[in-house]
């Protein structure tokens, strides 16, 4: 799905306009067109990969480092009080563009953004059961 079918590949190629805020030989960061807060941006690897399950370790590392670099700049330049870093893998997790990307979302003490879930107390037996499944 790389190339003309992927809007983020179009941004990498320079064929799709974007407000770029950072880039290096491995990644590009640009403003999200549907921001959740002031300064919300996306960081993508230049090489097309559909999602977290398939991304190359080096591309993941470079993308995470670029996200941290941008988060630090947001704190310094935008004066945000915190950062949410979000990745959505697959439609069930709200992924709509199938080119791996990290949302870097500046958070402000008074912003209205609320995550769609509220953590609750876990059942110890359920935690143990799930942990056993993950251990294999």
Number of C-alpha atoms within 10 A of each C-alpha: 11 15 12 12 10 16 17 26 22 16 18 22 13 10 12 12 12 16 12 15 13 16 17 11 8 16 22 22 26 21 19 20 11 8 13 17 16 16 17 20 27 25 28 29 30 21 17 19 21 19 18 17 10 10 17 13 10 11 19 21 14 18 23 19 14 23 25 16 12 20 22 16 14 23 15 10 9 14 13 19 12 14 18 12 14 12 16 18 19 15 10 8 9 10 16 11 16 20 24 27 29 23 23 26 23 23 22 16 8 7 11 10 10 8 6 5 6 6 5 6 5 8 9 9 9 10 11 11 11 12 11 10 9 8 6 6
